[in-house]
Amino acid sequence: MLSGDPSTPVHVPKPSPRSLFAARLKQARALRGIESQRALGVLMGLDKKLASSRVNRYENETSGIDLDGLGRLAETLGVPMAYLVAEDEVIAEVVQWLSEMSPEDRLQARNHLFKQGSKAR
C-alpha cells in the first residue's frame, strides 16, 4: 500500500533525447506498418545480418544514431528528421502535419502561428 500525501507533486524526470528518439522510432515504425526491426533495417539499406540488431539498439536506447543514419531512417519511414527527435507528441504531430503541406500552405500556417503568437503577448 502506498502512503503519503496524494496532493504532493511527484517529480517526473524529463525523458532523455535518446529515449524520446527510441519512442518516436517505435511509433513511426508501427504507424507505417513495418512489423519488424529487421524489415526496417533492410528498407534502410542495412545488411540483413545487421538490420535487426542495429534497429533494436536504437529502439532499446543502447545505441545512438548519426545524422546521416537519422536522415536515412526518416526517409525510409516517410517522416521528417525533426519528427524523430521531437520533444513531445504535439511538436511531432505539427512537424509531420507541416511536412505534408505544400510550401505555400506551410508559409501560410507559419504566418498564422506567428500572428497568433504576437497577439498573445
C-alpha positions in Angstrom: 0.0 0.0 0.0 1.3 3.5 -0.8 1.5 6.1 1.9 2.0 9.8 1.9 0.0 12.9 0.8 -1.5 12.3 -2.6 -1.5 16.0 -3.3 2.3 16.1 -3.0 3.7 16.7 -6.5 5.8 13.9 -7.9 8.9 15.0 -9.9 9.0 13.1 -13.1 12.3 13.5 -14.8 12.4 14.8 -18.4 13.0 12.0 -20.8 16.4 11.9 -22.4 16.8 12.7 -26.1 17.7 9.1 -26.7 14.6 7.8 -25.0 12.4 10.3 -27.0 14.0 9.2 -30.2 13.5 5.5 -29.3 9.8 6.0 -28.6 9.2 8.1 -31.7 11.0 5.5 -33.8 8.8 2.7 -32.4 5.8 4.8 -33.0 6.7 5.7 -36.6 7.6 2.1 -37.4 4.2 0.9 -36.1 2.3 3.7 -37.9 4.0 2.7 -41.2 3.1 -0.9 -40.7 6.7 -2.1 -40.6 6.3 -5.2 -38.4 9.9 -5.9 -37.5 13.1 -4.2 -36.7 14.8 -6.4 -39.3 12.3 -5.2 -42.0 13.0 -1.6 -41.2 16.8 -2.1 -41.2 16.6 -3.8 -44.6 14.4 -1.0 -46.0 17.1 1.4 -44.8 19.7 -0.5 -46.8 21.4 -2.3 -44.0 22.7 -5.8 -44.5 20.2 -8.5 -43.4 22.6 -9.8 -40.8 22.9 -6.4 -39.1 19.5 -4.9 -39.8 17.6 -6.3 -36.8 20.3 -5.7 -34.2 21.0 -2.1 -35.4 17.4 -1.1 -35.2 17.0 -3.0 -31.9 19.8 -1.0 -30.4 18.2 2.3 -31.4 14.8 1.3 -30.1 16.2 0.0 -26.8 18.4 3.1 -26.3 21.7 1.2 -26.2 23.0 3.0 -29.3 22.6 6.4 -30.8 22.4 7.4 -34.4 24.4 9.8 -36.5 22.8 12.5 -38.7 23.2 10.5 -41.9 21.6 7.5 -40.3 18.8 9.6 -38.9 18.2 11.0 -42.4 18.0 7.5 -44.0 15.7 6.4 -41.2 13.4 9.3 -41.6 13.3 8.9 -45.4 12.5 5.2 -45.0 9.7 5.9 -42.5 8.4 8.8 -44.6 8.7 11.3 -41.8 10.9 14.5 -41.3 14.0 14.1 -39.3 12.6 16.6 -36.8 9.6 14.2 -36.1 12.0 11.5 -34.8 13.6 13.9 -32.3 10.6 16.0 -31.3 10.4 16.8 -27.6 6.8 15.9 -27.2 3.8 14.5 -29.1 2.3 17.8 -30.1 5.6 19.0 -31.7 5.9 15.7 -33.5 2.4 15.9 -34.9 2.8 19.5 -36.0 6.2 18.7 -37.7 4.5 15.8 -39.5 1.5 17.9 -40.5 3.7 20.7 -41.8 5.8 18.3 -43.8 2.7 17.0 -45.6 1.6 20.5 -46.7 2.6 22.3 -49.9 5.3 25.0 -49.4 2.7 27.7 -49.8 0.4 26.2 -47.2 3.4 25.8 -44.8 4.2 29.5 -45.2 0.6 30.5 -44.5 0.5 28.2 -41.5 3.7 29.8 -40.2 2.4 33.3 -40.7 -0.8 32.4 -39.0 1.0 31.0 -36.0 3.3 34.0 -35.8 0.3 36.3 -35.9 -1.5 34.4 -33.2 1.7 34.4 -31.1 2.1 38.1 -31.3 -1.5 38.7 -30.2 -0.9 36.6 -27.1 2.0 38.7 -25.9 
